[in-house]
Amino acid sequence: MHHHGYLWAGSKQRFDAEALRRPPPPDPPPANSRPELIQRYREVTAEFPASDLPPLETAYWLIKPRSLVRGTWDDAKEAVSWLGERLAEYAPRFASERDRDTTRLARLVNDAAEHLRSGADVSYGFYLERPAYLSLAVVACSSNRANAELACPVA
């Protein structure tokens, strides 16, 4: 097992485009469905895997473009270190004073270490100034516990 790191920072308005953050249904609509439903299914099927927006389900980062992988680590400790560094880097921009609290951030890093050691994914999100949003994720790969059929993006 190894881990991939993902980071997305952008406008809150773009982050709120949930249709592009949700995978398409596994089965297409029936052929006799409304044309707009069929068209929307085709759009989501094409756009979801290509979009850089964080998926609603963390494991789906694995089907995003390979270029979005910010790091790959065989050791969960290295992945946690990357996560901690990103939290420290962005903390001064967090919109909430509570989110900037170093004790709380240390607890998030410790929690992430436990989750990653158990084979789970980790995903954190923070509102930034402007309004903007930061999404950080570390996803277990080969195979992912939440969705084992997803292939490794860097294999």
C-alpha positions in Angstrom: 0.0 0.0 0.0 1.1 3.6 -0.7 -0.5 7.0 -0.4 -1.1 9.9 -2.7 -1.5 13.5 -1.6 -3.9 16.0 -3.1 -4.3 19.7 -2.6 -6.9 22.1 -4.1 -7.3 25.7 -3.2 -9.7 28.0 -5.0 -12.8 30.1 -4.9 -15.6 28.9 -2.6 -18.0 29.5 -5.5 -16.2 27.0 -7.7 -15.9 24.5 -4.8 -19.6 24.7 -4.4 -20.2 23.3 -7.9 -21.2 20.0 -6.4 -22.3 18.5 -9.7 -18.7 18.4 -10.8 -17.6 16.9 -7.5 -20.0 14.0 -7.7 -19.2 10.9 -9.8 -21.8 10.0 -12.5 -24.2 7.3 -11.6 -22.9 3.8 -12.5 -25.6 3.2 -15.1 -26.6 5.7 -17.8 -30.2 6.8 -18.0 -32.5 4.7 -20.1 -32.5 5.5 -23.9 -36.1 6.9 -23.6 -35.1 9.4 -20.9 -35.5 13.1 -21.3 -32.8 14.4 -23.7 -31.5 16.9 -21.1 -31.0 14.1 -18.6 -29.0 12.1 -21.1 -27.0 15.1 -22.0 -26.3 15.9 -18.4 -25.1 12.3 -17.8 -22.7 12.6 -20.7 -21.4 15.9 -19.4 -20.8 14.6 -15.9 -19.2 11.4 -17.3 -16.7 13.4 -19.3 -16.1 16.3 -16.8 -15.9 14.6 -13.4 -12.7 12.6 -14.0 -11.0 15.6 -15.7 -12.0 18.2 -13.2 -9.5 19.4 -10.6 -12.2 19.9 -8.0 -12.1 17.8 -4.9 -14.6 14.9 -5.2 -17.3 14.5 -2.5 -16.0 11.0 -1.8 -12.2 11.1 -1.1 -11.4 7.8 -2.8 -12.4 9.3 -6.2 -9.3 11.4 -6.2 -7.7 8.3 -7.6 -9.6 8.7 -11.0 -8.6 12.3 -11.4 -5.7 13.3 -13.7 -2.3 12.0 -12.6 -1.0 15.6 -12.7 -3.1 16.4 -9.6 -1.1 14.0 -7.4 1.1 16.3 -5.2 3.1 13.4 -3.7 3.3 9.7 -3.3 4.6 7.9 -0.3 5.1 4.3 0.7 5.3 5.2 4.4 2.2 6.8 6.1 4.7 8.9 8.2 5.9 10.6 5.1 2.3 11.3 4.0 1.5 12.7 7.4 4.5 14.9 7.3 3.4 16.3 3.9 -0.1 16.9 5.4 1.3 18.7 8.4 3.6 20.9 6.3 0.6 21.9 4.1 -1.5 22.7 7.2 1.3 24.9 8.6 1.7 26.6 5.2 -2.0 27.5 4.9 -2.9 28.1 8.5 -2.2 31.8 8.5 -4.8 32.1 5.7 -7.5 30.1 7.5 -10.6 32.3 7.9 -11.4 30.9 11.4 -9.2 31.6 14.4 -10.2 28.2 15.7 -8.8 26.5 12.6 -5.5 28.3 13.1 -5.0 27.0 16.6 -1.7 25.0 16.6 -3.0 22.5 19.2 -6.0 21.7 17.0 -3.8 21.4 13.9 -1.4 19.0 15.8 -4.4 16.9 16.8 -5.5 16.7 13.1 -2.1 15.5 12.1 -2.1 12.9 14.9 -5.6 11.7 13.8 -4.4 11.5 10.2 -1.5 9.3 11.2 -3.8 6.9 12.9 -6.2 6.8 10.0 -3.5 6.3 7.4 -1.8 3.5 9.4 -5.2 1.7 9.4 -5.5 2.0 5.6 -8.1 4.7 5.6 -8.1 8.0 3.6 -7.8 11.4 5.2 -9.6 14.5 3.9 -9.6 18.0 5.5 -11.2 21.2 4.3 -10.8 24.8 5.5 -12.3 28.1 4.6 -9.6 30.6 3.6 -9.8 34.4 3.4 -11.5 36.0 0.3 -13.7 33.6 0.4 -11.7 30.7 -0.7 -11.5 27.0 0.2 -8.6 24.6 0.8 -9.0 20.9 0.4 -6.3 18.5 1.5 -6.5 14.7 1.1 -4.2 11.7 1.5 -5.6 8.7 -0.3 -4.6 5.1 0.3 -3.8 3.3 -2.9 -3.4 -0.4 -4.0 -6.1 -0.9 -3.1 -8.3 1.7 -1.5 -10.3 0.4 1.4 -13.4 2.6 0.6 -13.4 1.7 -3.1 -11.2 -1.2 -4.0 -12.0 -1.1 -7.7 -10.4 2.3 -8.3 -7.0 2.0 -10.1 -3.8 3.7 -9.0 -3.3 6.9 -10.9 0.4 6.6 -11.2 0.7 2.9 -12.0 
